[in-house]
Structure formats: structure tokens, C-alpha cells
């Protein structure tokens, strides 16, 4: 086990200590008011952690505090990790971004697109072109999530038993077969829809590498980077450090809710959201990206591959707001933000709702976890709590504003 530690003072890193104290007070107040159980925030510049705060509880009922080695369900922050694993196979020539998905998963060989109707009366047509690996990584595949209620295909996912993105009792291979049996919402590569695509990408990793997803990522990403706690399960030794997961009660407070089943190896290995990690683990991952593919003499990706990963790939260089007819897309926070290969990318800071720097990239998780890398300012930021909100809240907006105010040099 390795623990994240503060390595330098804010002033030496070009950060304003007073502004960082305001950041801590802001989120401590949210804990004290019962909006969050606890939190951890870390800010680093030039690879050195200059601000690290842990506050509140990782388990409220047990009275266990958030600590630097607390483990977090990072949910969709798994997606960039899966993307890195796939890009390593691309560099080795075993996979191409322009490979048809059907080359590796035959069930996707002849994708069809929704035209009209619902239920048993759905009409489809052949897709205008093949579904490619790059479409999975950019969420332009035409796949969706069952919990959306904006398109007839969303309802088809629910009818197929995919409410939680996985066919109950099934593994990744069987679940991706069910995805393939359903129509796409649109022709691949033409629009953006956040979806189960990273699960399909995870299955491609398994097929191409010949290894289960958890084994492949452990051997190729976690161990080389020294991500000592990262994985898809927690051991008995790790279990006490795992933060409890909370939801919002009817009265506006917090109540424990069921999270990912992490005790014992899960049957379904989710490349979309199955990981658990510590702040130390994600600091190592962010540092590899900030350093354009290398950390402590270990190179996972070529600099050009990281550059490709972290630039906008949306059709017409559009931002996410351009595809706002779907839930969670039509938000002011999506103005000026595009999407790369597994990460969001700021393409126009003048249009973003929150203070941002051009070229900053990262992603968040549904339990209110987030990270971003700002190459221009040599800055990395990560934030963790464990709350699945009923509706959007201002945690990430406030975090970006408060960090922005702290950068002086």
C-alpha cells in the first residue's frame, strides 16, 4: 500500500494558500451541513502534491474518518483507464482505432440503426457504415444507457434487462452480445451519446489480449504505474479502507445505499465503471498522462498517443452541448467542452461555464468523484466523496472555481 502525501507548499507551487483554505472551508461546510459524508481533495503542480486535505467520514455510522489511503468507487473514472489499456494495444499493432468492432466481436458485424416505432413495432435500417473502435472511445457509437428516458432505444435497453448496464448474472461477454442485439440510436460517428461503449471496449481488450479485463489492466497499467490499490475488487485487508456509498434521502440528508459488489471478484468486469482506487493510485495515473505517457522511467504510451487521446474528436469539432437532445448533455457545463479518446477536453474556455484552461482534460464518476489534468498550467486535481445524487449539484462547479482562484503562477 502506498499513500498520497503533500510534497511541497502551495507558495512554492504557484498556488495561493488562502484560496486553498477557502476551498477546504467550502467543502467542510458541506460536510458539516450533512450534504457530503466527507471528502478528499488533492492539487499538484509539476507532479508534486501541493495541497492535500481529507475531512469528514468515510463511514458515518462507524465513525471512520476519510484518510489519505481511503479507497473510493470511482465509477466512470474507469473509462479513461480502459481507454489507455486499449491504446496500448493500438501502439502494439494488435488493434486499430479504425478496426470495425465486428472484426473482434462478430455480433457487431452488421449494426442496425433505429428508425421508428417502439416495443415489438420497432423499425430499423442498416447503419450507413461500420461501428469502429474509435467510435467506442469517443462515445459516438450510437449506444446508450437504459436509465435515460429520452429515446425509444433507451426503453429497449430496459426491456432487455439492462437497467444497470449489465444483464443480471451475466459476464462482460454475454452482456456485450445483448448490446449488439439492440439497434443503435444513430449512424456511428455522426453524434455523441454517453453510453455503455466503454464496456464494449473492455470486451475488445479481453478478446485481443486473451486476458480478462481485470488481469490485463493489473499487469499492463496498475502494476507498472505503482497503482497499488487499484482494481475491480477489494481484499479483506483493504475492505476497512473502502468508503461507504451514500444516496440522498427524501428529507435531503444522506443514507447508505448499495454500491458496486467489490468483495470477491465480480462476474461482470465493467470497463465503464467497475474500478476502485485510492488518491495515490489516481495521482500516478494522472501523472503518467501529464508526462505524456511516461512515469518514473516506465512508458505506457507514446507522447503522440496521449496527444491524440486528449484532443477533441467530436464530429465537426463540436462541443458536447451540440448534442443536447439527450439527458445529461444539454447542460451549460458542456459549452466549450469536447471529447477525446476516453476523456472530456476543454476546446473553448471562453464558452465554458466554469473557469477552465484550453486543453484541460479529465472525467468524473457518478459517486461525485472527478479528476482533471491542465497541461498548460502543469496542474492536476482530484476530488473524492461517495454520494450518488438524485439530481445534479454544484460540487464540481465549485471545485473548478475554487481551484482556478488558487492558481497564481
Protein Blocks (a to p, Z undefined) as FASTA:
>chain_A
ZZdddfbdfklnopafklmmmmmmmmmmmmmnopagbdcddddeehiafbdcdehjfblk
nopacdfkbccdekjmmmmmmmmmmmmmmmnopacfklcfklmmmmlmmccddfbdchjl
bccdddfbdcdfklmmnopnopacfkbcfbfklmmmmmnopmnopaghiafklmmmmmmm
pccfbdehkaccddfklmmmmmmmmmmnopafklmmmmmmmmmnopakgcjbdcfklmmm
pccdddddfkopacddddddfehcafbdcfklmcccdfklmmmmmmmmmnoopaehiafb
dfklmmmmmpcfbehhiafklmmmbghklgfklgopacdehiacdfblklpmbdcdehia
cdddfkopaddddfknopacddddddddfbdcfklmmmmmmmmmmpmZZ
